[in-house]
Amino acid sequence: MKQTKGLEGDKMSIIKFEFDPKVGIDNPALTLTEDTDGEGVGEPRFYLLTKESTETFGFCLHEELGCQGHIIRQIELGGVAQRRGLQDGDRLLQVNGHFVDHMDHLRVVQKIKSSGNQVLLAVLDGDSYEAAKSLGRDLSQLLPDDIRPRLCHIMRDKSGFGFTVSCPEGTKGTFQLSVLQDGPADRAGVPPGSWLLELNGDSVKSYSHTQLTKKLKQSGNRVTLLVASSAVEEFYRLRGLRVTAALADTSRLPFKVRELHLVKGPAGYGFLLKEDDCSSGGVGQFLWEVDAGLPAERAGMKEGDRVLAVNGESIEGLDHEQTVHRIRAREDEVTLLVIDPASDEFYHSIGLSPLQFFKDSDPASGSCTPSLPSRSGSPVLCDVEVGPKGPVSWLMAAANSIEIIQSQRHEEQTKLCQAF
């Protein structure tokens, strides 16, 4: 048990670290409590959950009648969530730095699903949550504004990459960046004075200055950096959490997932869906023969785009025929998440799923978030071509299909329940 100075004034915070030999000291659990001046409102707790591909996070997320918020339930004994310290009844406030208390339940489920094998959660205990609501507190004000590191892709120009690196003499893995104003790094969004955490998808924790310089020279004309400002670095360090690219803000990257909404015309959507090999070595579903002037082209579809999700639901683990069925689920419209080959290759090179970084729209702003597919609708679609290998399952580290379970509670309350 270790005592450190609180985040505000002279209050004392108690930080409890539990060493997990499987994950290491860089990813301990955190329990943070503070004196709350008698208001009965505690502080949010942050948990970085990391699982294997064959595991679940070990908890369910409930929406219950008569209760406010997204509620943590059914924590699996010995599972990831239980080992990290999540408690039954905790209310989920934040997913990977995004405030979610005001969001629709299905949308929050999708955010967790799309996190792949790692997710950062901020929760508040049930009693504190109810007390804060009764006091009219804005729960978003309990959380820091931005706790995400940045993933920045820099193109060299005549001046170089536009940053220099310094580190204390005789140390490894501690690199601070000085950024040239209006240079390539500055334009790519690297904050001046930020700390370098990863280079081209690899941690720099064990690098000496000489090794880092060599790696930069080997990068050619392009380099991808994971960086954190001093404030973000301090936030994670104080909580004993490891900063990873899976938690990054990617808004400044030139590589994007695109959302295409197609409404079927008299001649169909105007594209072919073809199963083919991916650069990653797996098999994917690709868009081809996009007809000029038809809905697919007008929506922004490009030949060679790979389909990631259909109607807001990942096609992870689905073969060609199953993907076609998802597209046909609605009679005359479909929403696709797609990615172009260059962007697809980029995310593969850094070992991350592009679905983790798709920025959905907030319904409050007037935009729509992709919804779950309808189970009705006649099978109307353009021609579909199957590759020579036939339907082959392709897995990617991204969102799983979402299934919502409805049940009765005490024969009076209905709840939505999603297991992770």
C-alpha positions as CSV (number, residue, x, y, z in Angstrom):
1,M,0.0,0.0,0.0
2,K,1.4,3.3,-1.1
3,Q,0.3,6.8,-0.2
4,T,0.8,9.7,-2.6
5,K,-0.3,13.3,-2.6
6,G,-3.9,13.7,-3.9
7,L,-4.7,15.2,-7.2
8,E,-6.3,18.3,-5.6
9,G,-5.0,20.3,-2.7
10,D,-3.7,18.4,0.3
11,K,-6.1,15.5,0.1
12,M,-4.5,12.1,0.3
13,S,-5.2,9.4,-2.3
14,I,-4.7,5.7,-1.7
15,I,-3.4,3.9,-4.7
16,K,-3.4,0.1,-4.6
17,F,-1.3,-1.8,-7.1
18,E,-1.7,-5.6,-7.7
19,F,1.0,-7.3,-9.7
20,D,-0.2,-9.6,-12.4
21,P,2.7,-11.9,-13.5
22,K,0.9,-12.6,-16.8
23,V,0.7,-8.9,-17.8
24,G,3.5,-7.3,-15.8
25,I,4.0,-4.3,-13.6
26,D,3.2,-1.9,-16.4
27,N,-0.5,-2.8,-16.2
28,P,-1.6,-3.0,-12.5
29,A,-5.0,-2.5,-11.1
30,L,-5.9,0.8,-9.6
31,T,-8.3,1.7,-6.8
32,L,-8.5,5.5,-6.1
33,T,-10.5,6.9,-3.2
34,E,-10.6,10.4,-1.7
35,D,-12.1,12.3,1.1
36,T,-15.3,13.8,-0.4
37,D,-16.1,16.5,2.2
38,G,-19.2,14.6,3.3
39,E,-20.9,14.8,-0.1
40,G,-20.9,11.1,-0.6
41,V,-19.5,11.4,-4.1
42,G,-16.2,9.5,-4.6
43,E,-13.7,9.8,-7.4
44,P,-13.8,7.9,-10.7
45,R,-11.5,4.8,-11.0
46,F,-9.6,3.9,-14.1
47,Y,-8.9,0.3,-15.3
48,L,-6.9,-0.8,-18.3
49,L,-8.3,-4.2,-19.2
50,T,-6.2,-6.4,-21.5
51,K,-7.3,-9.9,-22.6
52,E,-6.2,-12.6,-24.9
53,S,-8.1,-13.1,-28.2
54,T,-9.8,-16.3,-26.7
55,E,-10.8,-14.5,-23.5
56,T,-13.6,-12.1,-22.6
57,F,-13.2,-9.1,-20.4
58,G,-15.3,-11.0,-17.8
59,F,-18.2,-8.7,-17.1
60,C,-21.7,-7.7,-18.4
61,L,-23.0,-4.2,-19.1
62,H,-26.6,-3.7,-18.0
63,E,-29.2,-1.1,-18.6
64,E,-31.9,-1.6,-16.0
65,L,-35.3,-0.1,-15.5
66,G,-35.4,2.0,-12.3
67,C,-31.6,2.5,-12.4
68,Q,-29.6,5.2,-14.1
69,G,-26.4,4.7,-16.1
70,H,-24.6,1.8,-17.7
71,I,-24.1,-0.8,-14.9
72,I,-21.3,-3.3,-14.4
73,R,-22.8,-6.7,-13.5
74,Q,-22.0,-10.4,-13.4
75,I,-18.2,-10.0,-12.9
76,E,-16.6,-13.4,-13.7
77,L,-14.7,-14.9,-10.8
78,G,-11.0,-14.8,-11.7
79,G,-11.6,-13.0,-15.0
80,V,-9.9,-9.9,-16.3
81,A,-12.4,-7.4,-14.8
82,Q,-12.4,-9.1,-11.4
83,R,-8.5,-9.2,-11.3
84,R,-8.3,-5.6,-12.1
85,G,-10.8,-4.6,-9.4
86,L,-14.1,-3.7,-11.2
87,Q,-17.1,-4.0,-8.7
88,D,-20.7,-5.1,-9.2
89,G,-22.8,-2.0,-9.5
90,D,-20.1,0.3,-10.8
91,R,-21.4,2.8,-13.4
92,L,-19.4,3.2,-16.6
93,L,-18.5,6.8,-17.3
94,Q,-15.8,6.6,-20.0
95,V,-14.5,4.2,-22.7
96,N,-11.1,4.9,-24.1
97,G,-11.3,8.5,-23.0
98,H,-14.8,9.0,-24.4
99,F,-17.6,10.1,-22.0
100,V,-20.4,7.6,-22.4
101,D,-22.9,8.2,-19.6
102,H,-25.2,10.2,-21.9
103,M,-25.0,7.7,-24.8
104,D,-27.5,5.1,-25.9
105,H,-26.7,1.6,-24.4
106,L,-26.2,-0.1,-27.8
107,R,-23.7,2.6,-28.8
108,V,-21.7,2.1,-25.6
109,V,-21.7,-1.7,-26.3
110,Q,-20.3,-1.0,-29.8
111,K,-17.5,1.2,-28.4
112,I,-16.3,-1.6,-26.0
113,K,-16.7,-4.2,-28.7
114,S,-14.6,-2.2,-31.2
115,S,-11.8,-1.8,-28.6
116,G,-10.5,-5.3,-29.5
117,N,-8.4,-6.9,-26.8
118,Q,-7.7,-3.8,-24.7
119,V,-10.0,-1.1,-23.3
120,L,-9.6,1.7,-20.8
121,L,-12.6,2.2,-18.6
122,A,-13.5,4.9,-16.1
123,V,-16.1,3.9,-13.6
124,L,-17.8,5.4,-10.5
125,D,-19.2,3.3,-7.6
126,G,-22.9,2.9,-7.6
127,D,-23.6,4.9,-4.4
128,S,-21.4,7.8,-5.6
129,Y,-23.1,7.8,-9.0
130,E,-26.6,8.0,-7.5
131,A,-25.4,10.7,-5.1
132,A,-23.9,12.8,-7.9
133,K,-27.1,12.5,-10.0
134,S,-29.2,13.6,-7.0
135,L,-27.0,16.6,-6.5
136,G,-27.3,17.5,-10.2
137,R,-23.6,17.0,-10.8
138,D,-22.2,17.0,-14.3
139,L,-20.3,13.7,-14.2
140,S,-18.2,14.6,-17.2
141,Q,-16.6,17.3,-15.0
142,L,-15.2,14.6,-12.7
143,L,-13.0,13.3,-15.6
144,P,-10.0,14.9,-17.3
145,D,-10.6,16.6,-20.6
146,D,-8.3,14.4,-22.7
147,I,-6.4,11.4,-21.4
148,R,-5.4,10.0,-24.8
149,P,-1.9,9.8,-26.3
150,R,-1.6,10.8,-29.9
151,L,-0.7,8.6,-32.9
152,C,1.1,10.8,-35.5
153,H,2.3,9.9,-39.0
154,I,5.1,12.1,-40.2
155,M,6.3,12.6,-43.8
156,R,9.9,13.8,-44.1
157,D,10.6,17.0,-46.1
158,K,13.8,18.8,-46.9
159,S,14.3,19.8,-43.3
160,G,13.8,16.2,-42.1
161,F,11.0,15.0,-39.8
162,G,10.9,18.3,-37.9
163,F,11.7,17.1,-34.4
164,T,14.7,16.4,-32.3
165,V,15.0,13.9,-29.4
166,S,16.7,14.5,-26.0
167,C,17.1,12.0,-23.1
168,P,18.9,12.1,-19.8
169,E,22.5,10.8,-20.1
170,G,22.9,7.2,-19.4
171,T,19.2,6.3,-19.4
172,K,17.1,4.2,-21.8
173,G,13.5,4.7,-23.0
174,T,13.0,8.3,-21.8
175,F,12.8,10.5,-24.8
176,Q,11.4,14.0,-25.0
177,L,10.7,15.7,-28.3
178,S,11.4,19.3,-29.4
179,V,9.2,20.1,-32.4
180,L,10.1,22.6,-35.2
181,Q,7.2,25.1,-35.7
182,D,5.4,24.5,-38.9
183,G,7.6,21.5,-39.6
184,P,6.4,18.0,-40.6
185,A,6.0,16.8,-37.0
186,D,4.1,20.0,-36.0
187,R,1.8,19.5,-39.0
188,A,1.3,15.9,-38.0
189,G,0.1,16.9,-34.5
190,V,3.1,16.1,-32.3
191,P,2.8,18.4,-29.2
192,P,6.0,20.3,-28.3
193,G,7.7,18.7,-25.4
194,S,5.8,15.5,-25.6
195,W,7.2,12.1,-24.6
196,L,7.9,9.4,-27.2
197,L,6.4,6.0,-26.3
198,E,6.4,4.0,-29.6
199,L,8.2,4.2,-32.9
200,N,6.5,2.5,-35.9
201,G,4.4,0.3,-33.5
202,D,7.3,-0.8,-31.3
203,S,7.9,0.4,-27.7
204,V,11.0,2.5,-27.2
205,K,11.2,1.6,-23.5
206,S,14.4,-0.4,-23.9
207,Y,16.0,1.9,-26.6
208,S,19.2,3.9,-26.0
209,H,19.5,7.2,-27.8
210,T,21.8,5.6,-30.3
211,Q,19.4,2.8,-31.0
212,L,16.5,5.2,-31.4
213,T,18.5,7.3,-33.9
214,K,19.3,4.2,-35.9
215,K,15.7,3.2,-36.0
216,L,14.7,6.6,-37.2
217,K,17.2,6.5,-40.0
218,Q,15.9,3.1,-41.0
219,S,12.3,4.5,-41.3
220,G,13.0,6.1,-44.6
221,N,10.7,9.0,-45.5
222,R,7.8,8.1,-43.1
223,V,7.6,7.5,-39.4
224,T,4.7,6.8,-37.0
225,L,5.1,8.0,-33.4
226,L,3.0,7.3,-30.4
227,V,3.5,10.4,-28.1
228,A,2.0,11.8,-24.9
229,S,2.0,15.3,-23.6
230,S,3.5,15.8,-20.1
231,A,-0.1,16.0,-18.6
232,V,-1.2,12.8,-20.3
233,E,2.0,11.0,-19.3
234,E,1.6,12.1,-15.7
235,F,-2.1,11.0,-15.7
236,Y,-1.1,7.4,-16.6
237,R,2.0,7.3,-14.5
238,L,0.2,8.4,-11.3
239,R,-2.3,5.6,-11.9
240,G,0.3,2.9,-12.8
241,L,-1.3,2.4,-16.2
242,R,0.6,1.6,-19.4
243,V,0.0,3.9,-22.3
244,T,-0.6,2.0,-25.6
245,A,-1.5,2.9,-29.1
246,A,-4.9,1.2,-28.7
247,L,-5.9,4.2,-26.6
248,A,-4.6,6.8,-29.0
249,D,-6.2,9.8,-30.5
250,T,-5.9,9.2,-34.3
251,S,-7.8,12.2,-35.5
252,R,-4.6,13.7,-37.1
253,L,-3.8,10.6,-39.1
254,P,-4.3,10.6,-42.9
255,F,-5.6,7.0,-42.7
256,K,-9.3,6.9,-42.0
257,V,-12.2,4.4,-41.8
258,R,-15.0,5.7,-44.0
259,E,-18.8,5.4,-43.5
260,L,-20.8,4.9,-46.7
261,H,-24.6,5.1,-46.6
262,L,-26.2,3.6,-49.8
263,V,-29.9,3.8,-50.8
264,K,-30.8,1.3,-53.5
265,G,-31.7,2.7,-56.9
266,P,-33.6,1.1,-59.8
267,A,-30.4,-0.4,-61.0
268,G,-29.3,-1.6,-57.6
269,Y,-26.4,-0.3,-55.5
270,G,-23.9,-0.6,-58.3
271,F,-21.0,-2.6,-57.0
272,L,-19.6,-6.1,-56.6
273,L,-18.5,-7.8,-53.4
274,K,-15.5,-10.1,-53.9
275,E,-13.7,-12.3,-51.4
276,D,-9.9,-12.0,-51.7
277,D,-6.6,-12.2,-49.8
278,C,-5.6,-9.4,-47.5
279,S,-2.1,-7.9,-47.2
280,S,-2.2,-9.2,-43.6
281,G,-2.4,-12.8,-44.9
282,G,-6.0,-13.4,-44.1
283,V,-9.1,-13.2,-46.3
284,G,-11.4,-10.2,-46.6
285,Q,-14.4,-8.9,-48.4
286,F,-13.6,-6.3,-51.0
287,L,-15.6,-3.8,-53.2
288,W,-15.1,-4.0,-56.9
289,E,-16.6,-2.8,-60.2
290,V,-18.2,0.4,-58.8
291,D,-20.6,1.6,-61.5
292,A,-20.4,5.3,-62.4
293,G,-23.4,7.4,-61.4
294,L,-25.0,4.7,-59.2
295,P,-25.6,4.9,-55.4
296,A,-22.2,3.2,-54.5
297,E,-20.1,5.7,-56.4
298,R,-22.2,8.7,-55.2
299,A,-21.7,7.5,-51.6
300,G,-17.9,7.6,-52.1
301,M,-17.1,3.9,-52.7
302,K,-13.8,3.2,-54.3
303,E,-12.7,-0.1,-56.0
304,G,-10.4,-2.0,-53.7
305,D,-12.0,-0.8,-50.5
306,R,-12.3,-3.5,-47.8
307,V,-15.5,-3.9,-45.9
308,L,-15.1,-3.7,-42.1
309,A,-18.7,-3.5,-40.8
310,V,-22.2,-3.7,-42.2
311,N,-25.0,-1.6,-40.6
312,G,-22.9,-0.8,-37.6
313,E,-21.9,-4.4,-36.9
314,S,-18.4,-5.8,-37.5
315,I,-18.1,-8.7,-40.0
316,E,-15.3,-10.2,-38.0
317,G,-15.4,-14.0,-38.4
318,L,-18.0,-13.9,-41.1
319,D,-17.5,-15.6,-44.5
320,H,-18.6,-14.3,-47.8
321,E,-22.1,-15.6,-47.8
322,Q,-22.7,-14.4,-44.2
323,T,-21.5,-10.9,-45.2
324,V,-23.8,-10.9,-48.2
325,H,-26.7,-11.8,-45.9
326,R,-25.9,-8.9,-43.6
327,I,-25.9,-6.5,-46.6
328,R,-29.3,-7.9,-47.7
329,A,-30.8,-7.6,-44.3
330,R,-32.4,-4.2,-45.2
331,E,-34.6,-4.0,-48.2
332,D,-33.3,-0.8,-49.9
333,E,-30.5,0.7,-47.9
334,V,-27.2,-0.3,-46.2
335,T,-24.5,1.4,-44.2
336,L,-20.9,0.1,-44.7
337,L,-17.7,0.9,-42.9
338,V,-14.8,0.6,-45.4
339,I,-11.1,1.3,-45.6
340,D,-8.8,1.9,-48.6
341,P,-5.8,-0.3,-49.2
342,A,-3.2,2.2,-48.1
343,S,-5.0,2.9,-44.8
344,D,-5.5,-0.9,-44.3
345,E,-1.8,-1.5,-44.8
346,F,-0.9,1.2,-42.3
347,Y,-3.1,-0.2,-39.5
348,H,-1.8,-3.7,-40.2
349,S,1.8,-2.4,-40.0
350,I,1.3,-1.1,-36.4
351,G,-0.7,-4.2,-35.4
352,L,-4.0,-2.4,-34.7
353,S,-7.5,-2.8,-36.0
354,P,-8.8,0.3,-37.9
355,L,-12.3,-0.3,-36.3
356,Q,-10.8,0.8,-32.9
357,F,-10.4,4.3,-34.2
358,F,-13.6,4.9,-36.1
359,K,-15.1,8.1,-34.7
360,D,-18.9,7.7,-34.7
361,S,-21.2,10.7,-34.7
362,D,-23.1,11.9,-31.7
363,P,-26.8,11.7,-32.3
364,A,-27.2,15.0,-30.3
365,S,-25.3,16.8,-33.1
366,G,-27.9,15.7,-35.7
367,S,-25.8,12.9,-37.1
368,C,-26.6,9.2,-37.0
369,T,-24.6,6.4,-35.5
370,P,-24.7,3.1,-37.4
371,S,-27.4,1.0,-35.9
372,L,-27.7,-2.8,-35.5
373,P,-28.9,-4.6,-38.6
374,S,-32.6,-5.3,-39.0
375,R,-33.6,-9.0,-38.9
376,S,-36.2,-8.3,-41.6
377,G,-36.1,-7.2,-45.2
378,S,-36.1,-8.9,-48.5
379,P,-32.9,-10.1,-50.1
380,V,-32.3,-7.3,-52.7
381,L,-28.7,-6.5,-53.7
382,C,-26.3,-6.2,-56.6
383,D,-24.6,-9.1,-58.2
384,V,-22.1,-10.8,-55.8
385,E,-18.9,-12.6,-56.9
386,V,-17.3,-15.4,-54.9
387,G,-13.5,-15.8,-55.2
388,P,-11.9,-19.0,-56.3
389,K,-11.3,-20.1,-52.7
390,G,-15.0,-20.0,-51.9
391,P,-16.2,-18.6,-48.5
392,V,-13.4,-18.4,-46.1
393,S,-13.6,-17.1,-42.5
394,W,-11.3,-14.1,-41.8
395,L,-10.6,-12.9,-38.3
396,M,-9.3,-9.5,-37.3
397,A,-8.7,-8.0,-33.9
398,A,-11.7,-5.8,-33.9
399,A,-15.3,-5.7,-32.7
400,N,-17.3,-8.9,-32.2
401,S,-20.8,-9.3,-33.4
402,I,-23.3,-7.8,-30.9
403,E,-26.2,-9.7,-29.5
404,I,-28.5,-8.0,-27.1
405,I,-30.4,-10.2,-24.6
406,Q,-33.7,-9.2,-23.2
407,S,-35.0,-10.8,-20.0
408,Q,-37.4,-10.1,-17.1
409,R,-36.1,-9.0,-13.7
410,H,-38.4,-9.9,-10.8
411,E,-41.1,-10.2,-13.5
412,E,-41.4,-6.5,-13.6
413,Q,-38.1,-4.9,-14.8
414,T,-36.7,-5.3,-18.3
415,K,-33.0,-4.9,-18.8
416,L,-30.5,-4.9,-21.7
417,C,-27.5,-7.1,-20.9
418,Q,-24.3,-7.4,-22.9
419,A,-21.5,-9.7,-21.9
420,F,-17.8,-8.8,-22.6
